[in-house]
Amino acid sequence: MTKNILLTNARLFRANDDSLIDDGTVLIKDNMIRYSGPTKDFKDNSTDLFPVDLNGQFLMPGMTESHAHLSYSNNGPTELEKTPVEEAMLNSMDNARVMLGSGFTSAIGFGSVHRIDVFLRDAIKNGQIPGPRLKASGRDLGSTGSNADLTPDYARPDIDGLGMFCDGPYEVRRGVRSMAKNRVDVVKIFLDGECMCDHAQPGQLTYTDEEVAAAVDEAHKRNMKVACHSRSAAAVKQAVIHGVDYIGHANYLDDEALDLLRKNKDRVFVGPAIAWELKFMEDPYCLGFAPTQKQIEAYAKEVEATISSVKKMKSVGVRVLVGGDYGLNVTPHGTYAKDLEYFVRLFGMTSSEALLCATRDGGAAFDSSGMLGTLEEGKLADLLIINGNPLEDITVLQNHDQITAVVKDGIVHQNLVGDSPYIQNDLAKLSQEADTITRKTSKGKPFLEKVI
Ligand SMILES: [Zn+2]
């Protein structure tokens, strides 16, 4: 029989506002939160409560990686299709474990190599492998000559890979329909270019209004969400006007784009995702090829513009999400929580504001029915126990050793990342020793199971 689990003596950040409860209690039954608040207000005299004393550790909701590329194998941006699909699939299983172990209990796919996201989502859902609750993305949908279409025609590989090229509204509909057939949750579409991409720069719209409208209409009819790559104000406007759900980047905003975002702030989410650009600024040769001086200067300007744009969006109440483009050689899997540091250091947010972006707002982006992102009665039990205080130092979330446990759907995961034995169990075993056997995961990490 499942017991009701009582987490006591917690510094509790519920993420329904920016407050911290010094002596907090959370009651979990099965996979749901049944109480979350001050210990002094908790009244339940049931005899079947299993208490776990957190000794003052920090308790917060699980975070959402809002621009996830779990199928990327920590390679350079032009090498994404070079990992064989079999190896990429295995890597993605490791990446899912690492993402969950990094405190991200949910992830919104923003483009997947081959059809990996879909199969990964199912394996996680079925309990075959540990990983975040995943909205599976499809391949990158773009026009011929868009930023999704990077390989010259003479070198085009004979595999599906990452880019899917569709031109014209009817072909775009066919592309989206094929994603529906392949059980994708999120259609990723490229609306403009990239400073690195000579044939499609930011501001150069690579789809017409008709094509974008067709993609969104077809996706929404089939209960899929739409995520986009939009760096320029023009591409952001196109995204908002045609009903895109998740806008990636939004580096450059004019007054009209900001106003459109403000008017649609209840339904649209924006994720700046500039982690790799910051690494590129530190070392322009880090991606594995030599950029031109013009490109280096363009990215420096883009980072400056992004800082200004995020501040503007925050001032008008647009929800800005954490995460983005981790899984490249310069932004390896496991470093996702660096984004919260960027939110504080670059975008001028307080630590609690950055936490709210990662939890409350990310949860709302993932699940509009409101089951995720805060620790409140009636929500799913996705939470993190942290040995440290992210409100005082947001970087503690980057240290996997300080993540005592990650709870997803009421299941406790400990030591998902690092050298200690991985343990998955129900909450009743959180503070109990379990007899274990050891087997190995794909990268040799010890994997412990309870002896039955
Ligand atoms: Zn991306």
Boltz pocket constraint, residues with backbone or C-beta under 6 A from the ligand:
constraints:
  - pocket:
      binder: B
      contacts: [[A, 67], [A, 69], [A, 110], [A, 111], [A, 324], [A, 325]]
      max_distance: 6.0
